[in-house]
Amino acid sequence: MMNNKILYTLTIIAALFSTSCDNYLDTTPDNGTTLDSEVKVKELLTSAYPENTYGLFCFSMSDNADDKGMGHTSLISNEQGYFWEDLTDVSQDSPAGYWDACYSAIAHANKAIEFIETKKEDGLIPQSYLPYYGEALVIRAYCHFMMVNLWGTHYNPATADTDLGVPYVTEVENVVFKDYKRETVAKVYDLIEKDLLEGLLYINDEAYDVAKYHFNSAAANTFASRFYLYKGEWQKVIDYSNAAMGSIPAAKLRDLSGKYKAMGLNEQVAEYSLATEPANFMLTSNVTYWFYYFQAVVQYSYTPVIKQELFDNIFVMTGSNEWCQSAASFGEGDDLILKWGYFFKRMDVNSDIGYYYAMTPKIVAEEALFNRMEANVMLKKYSEAEQDLDLYFEKRMTDFSDENKVTEEKINATYLNKSHADSPLKPWYTLDEKTRTYMNCVLDTRRREFYYNGLRWFDIRRFNLKVEHNVKDGTPVVLQENDARKVLQIPTSALQYGLTPNAR
């Protein structure tokens, strides 16, 4: 299901599935909306964020999912993702739905960019338009980044010039049919970087009523740190993470072991997605079943097997059994803090049908912190990485003390030659023994933090991890480290327009 926005009527979904002759990448704002002011551009950009989300299908493909057996809720993208089949669903919570939503957002960003550029005076964009110009550029960069990291091979400088990425769309469509081609991963990354760096120059939090519903400074800098993390430019990762978190990073982290633990469940759910929560750098509204079905518990999700994988190492390393973990799941866990409440929007006041929405924290302070940890490990600044781990653990561990602090000895005892033995980290860059040991610690902790929201899938891709999924009363299925299925197949409707499919 897709929601009809005020600002446009012809969406990517309509382009894909109607009998009209519009191009599959073409999305135009409502003809009744005339861009003639900063206010109208600002309103247009509210539709320039993907309305669908990647959480369900990315989670299902990752090693965070397990088979709970028959008798649990079945969702097609959950099941097909778990078995790494080509996903066939085309609605919400599907790859095709997310593809559509990203290109829809890009179309709106391009419309804003085109209009703003017509307002130039002596070659310069007026000051009043700059924040929205910057926002549109960063949105365009972000959407293409997410897509190339789902439908393209993960960035590797040795192969990026030939690896297929996605079409990078920078123009508003003015023709019925237009030929699109898949740019290389290297070209897509170059264009992302160009848009991102220019956009960052103009981001201004003061331009918005609620900055966290937009690409504000903290969110844009965190996105930049993620971009350079994937590219392996470690000092830039640290610089952008620092810019996002400010001088007191601890004040930005989600206080699960303090503030949240003292709350009731309903309070936790409400607090988790508030713009006033310091950890939430950017929030988006998404049409999704995913954060509704955490109550029903889908078949391929959280089990005691996953619980053991997630929590045993942390107990060994820190000596603490008092761990507060955020999760979108009722069920087995250790002081689970609920997140991502949902709401139901009826089609009209007399209707019993409508849409499930969730206000989801898309970019958070913890990501900036973990990005910085990884970069420090790669730069062999191990003490700095330990300090960041302590900052994190203090917000997750009840009664955190010096006894719980991270040391090299604890990391070695937990991760040296003991973790990921069946699936060692194999990124495109080199890891020596100490770096690999610390990185296993950071990634293991990162996996725990971002459980259920889909980000683990991107770590599996970039470190070329093997994934084994259990099958109740059956033989496990395996995704090998360089398995072609780690790259999603281009949606069928897009293939019909001549895009090259991914290898299988």
C-alpha positions, -999 to +999 in steps of 0.1 A: +000+000+000+012+035-007-001+067+008-014+095-015+006+126-007-008+161-010+021+173-031+019+147-059-005+124-076+016+106-101+040+084-081+066+059-091+041+031-083+017+045-108+044+047-134+053+011-129+019-004-128-005+018-147-010+016-185+003+051-189+034+058-210+053+076-182+088+064-176+094+041-147+117+066-130+093+095-136+076+112-107+060+146-110+046+169-083+009+176-083+002+199-113-018+221-088+014+228-068+032+258-083+067+264-070+070+301-065+086+306-031+109+292-005+078+280+014+065+260-015+100+244-020+101+236+017+067+219+014+077+200-017+108+186+001+085+170+028+078+144+000+114+140-008+121+112+017+114+076+009+080+067+023+089+029+022+116+014+042+142-014+039+140-027+075+120-059+070+137-074+039+172-064+050+166-079+085+152-111+070+184-116+048+208-110+077+221-133+104+198-116+129+169-138+117+161-173+126+132-198+119+107-198+147+087-226+129+052-230+117+024-212+135+039-178+133+030-149+110+041-152+074+051-122+053+063-128+018+093-105+019+103-120+053+101-155+039+118-148+005+144-127+021+152-154+046+159-179+018+177-153-004+152-158-032+146-130-057+119-110-038+087-107-058+065-085-037+060-050-051+042-033-022+054-018+010+083-035+029+096-050-004+127-041-024+106-030-053+086-008-030+118+008-016+132+012-051+101+031-061+101+052-030+137+062-035+132+073-071+100+091-060+120+110-034+148+117-059+122+131-084+109+156-058+144+166-048+153+172-085+122+193-089+133+215-060+168+217-073+157+227-108+134+254-095+160+269-071+186+270-098+162+292-118+163+318-090+201+324-093+212+360-093+246+366-109+252+329-108+245+326-071+215+310-053+197+335-031+205+330+006+169+323+015+169+292-008+202+278+002+190+255+031+165+238+008+190+235-020+214+218+004+187+195+017+176+185-018+212+177-028+218+155+003+185+137-002+194+129-037+228+117-025+213+096+003+187+079-019+212+069-045+236+057-018+210+034-003+201+020-037+236+014-049+243-005-017+213-027-022+213-032-060+250-028-067+281-046-055+296-031-024+322-005-031+357-019-038+382+005-055+397-024-074+364-033-092+342-002-088+349+011-123+333-020-138+308-031-111+272-021-121+255+004-098+221+021-104+209+050-127+218+083-111+190+107-119+197+144-117+171+159-141+134+164-139+117+144-167+103+164-195+099+135-220+076+105-222+104+080-226+140+084-217+168+059-218+183+051-185+214+031-179+231+017-148+262+037-139+292+020-125+295+018-087+325+042-090+305+068-110+275+066-086+299+071-056+315+101-074+281+117-080+269+110-044+301+126-031+296+157-053+260+162-042+268+154-005+297+178-002+279+207-019+247+200+001+266+200+034+277+236+027+241+248+029+224+227+055+209+251+081+189+237+110+173+270+116+153+268+084+129+241+098+102+241+123+114+206+134+149+201+120+149+164+128+123+157+102+149+168+076+185+164+068+198+186+095+235+191+103+239+162+126+221+138+102+239+150+071+273+147+088+265+112+101+255+102+065+288+116+053+306+095+079+288+064+066+297+073+030+334+076+038+333+045+060+322+025+030+349+041+009+376+035+035+386+071+040+391+068+078+401+103+088+370+117+071+348+093+089+362+106+122+359+142+111+322+139+101+313+118+131+328+144+154+309+171+136+277+151+141+282+143+178+297+175+190+320+180+219+300+158+244+290+127+225+277+110+257+249+136+259+237+125+224+235+088+231+202+071+239+202+065+277+186+030+278+202+021+312+189+052+328+160+073+314+144+045+294+147+017+320+128+039+344+099+042+320+069+020+314+066+002+280+042+027+265+065+056+276+094+039+260+077+035+227+066+071+227+100+084+237+119+064+212+108+083+181+104+118+195+123+146+179+132+158+214+152+126+220+189+137+216+199+104+199+175+109+170+193+128+144+167+122+116+132+108+117+111+098+087+075+086+084+072+052+068+044+031+055+053-003+069+040-035+084+073-042+100+069-022+132+033-035+136+042-072+132+068-071+159+038-078+181+026-107+161+062-120+157+069-131+121+082-166+115+118-156+106+129-133+134+142-134+170+148-168+188+168-180+218+195-190+193+199-154+182+197-142+218+227-164+226+247-151+197+238-115+205+244-114+243+269-141+253+300-123+241+290-091+258+286-108+291+320-124+288+337-092+278+322-068+303+313-091+332+278-075+333+245-094+333+225-061+335+222-051+299+195-029+284+189-035+247+166-017+224+145-040+202+113-039+182+102-073+196+082-086+224+098-119+235+130-134+247+156-108+257+174-090+284+156-059+296+144-051+261+135-015+255+107-012+230+110+011+200+092+022+169+056+024+179+032+025+150-001+042+142-029+034+119-043+060+095-077+053+081-085+061+045-114+082+058-134+086+091-159+059+080-133+034+067-119+003+083-090+002+059-059+023+059-022+023+064+002+014+092+028+041+097+059+043+119+080+073+127+114+057+124+148+070+135+167+067+102+199+083+114+210+082+151+239+093+173+249+057+179+257+053+142+281+082+143+298+067+173+302+033+158+314+048+125+341+066+145+350+034+164+356+015+131+377+043+117+398+046+148+404+008+147+415+011+111+439+039+120+452+018+149+439+042+175+428+014+197+425+034+229+402+059+213+380+029+201+380+016+236+369+049+250+340+050+225+329+015+235+329+026+271+307+056+262+283+032+246+283+006+273+276+032+300+243+039+283+234+002+280+247-013+312+230-008+346+254+003+373+283+007+348+316+010+367+354+009+360+352-029+363+331-030+332+354-008+311+369-022+279+405-033+278+426-050+252+429-080+274+391-084+276+387-079+238+414-105+232+398-130+256+365-126+239+373-122+202+409-133+194+406-165+175+372-172+191+347-151+172+335-154+136+359-184+130+336-198+104+331-165+086+361-142+091+359-105+081+370-101+045+367-064+035+385-051+004+411-035+027+437-053+049+432-063+085+461-074+107+454-097+137+449-069+162+428-048+139+407-078+130+401-086+167+390-051+176+369-049+145+351-081+155+343-065+188+330-033+173+309-051+147+295-075+172+284-046+194+271-027+164+250-057+154+234-057+188+226-020+187+210-020+153+193-053+156+159-054+137+163-022+117+182-037+087+216-021+090+233-054+098+227-065+062+250-037+049+277-049+074+274-084+060+279-071+025+308-049+032+328-075+052+318-103+029+304-124+057+289-159+052+254-163+066+237-196+076+200-197+082+185-225+102+154-243+089+131-259+114+131-297+107+152-291+076+186-285+063+202-251+069+206-227+039+238-208+034+247-175+017+284-176+009+307-147+014+308-137-023+273-150-032+257-131-061+224-130-042+239-104-018+231-080-046+193-076-050+178-082-084+167-051-102+128-049-099+110-066-128+093-034-139+126-017-142+141-046-162+113-042-187+127-007-195+161-022-205+182-021-173+208-048-171+199-075-146+222-086-118+240-119-123+225-150-107 
